[in-house]
Amino acid sequence: MRRPLDGAGTVHENQGSMYVMGIMSREKKILKTGVLLLAAVLLCVPGVMNRRAGEVAASNMTDSKKIAITFDDGPHPYYTEQLLDGLKERGVKATFFVTGQHVEEHPEVIRRMSEEGHLIGNHTYSHIQLSDSNEEVFKEELIRTNELIEDLIGQEVQYVRPPYGSWDKKFEKELNMFPVMWTIDPLDWCSDNAASIARKVTSKAKENAIILMHDEYKSTVTAALQVIDQLQEEGYEFVTVDELLFD
């Protein structure tokens, strides 16, 4: 039987409905809040993961790219000293392939190179180019230059930059020396335009490259330091050739 809709009944039914609706409303709010919280959690977790992944990626991106800068024909009594000053200011280690004649003339520069952590290699005694007719003389120049360097720094010389790239592999076994060539040659010896020399290097720079320069010229010193500044900004780490080739 239907309940009569008198005034009192209506009031009671309406109050009951309002009470039930109030409960349902609160439950909906609680449910809605829970859904929102759950959604936030679901959204935040990937966000944290993405952020962490981004941090890892950023960390990996900061890993330096190794590159080596090398200098032939020195040491020069003035320009090599300037170059060493610039390298020290920048915390850069380089490789110097020196001639025996210049070692004899400027032993103090050789000592400084060694003390400041640079690698010193052999560039023959007189910058002689190997040919079929002078193999023994070439070998003797390597041995003589090794002895001069070793007497100054107390370390065995293991690396050689053969002038003009002319080399015979038999010397590797006979002298226990490793030849080091190059991948970037800006021909700095035939230009006094430091900016142009620097551009030739930086435009070809890539990881594990070996840069060939000569520390006998003012323009080379200026260009080399410009190259170092720019490539360090690009994330390169300058290392000696032994680190580049064998680490």
Order of alpha helices (4+ residues) and beta strands (2+ residues): alpha-beta-alpha-beta-alpha-alpha-beta-alpha-beta-alpha-beta-alpha-beta-alpha-beta-alpha
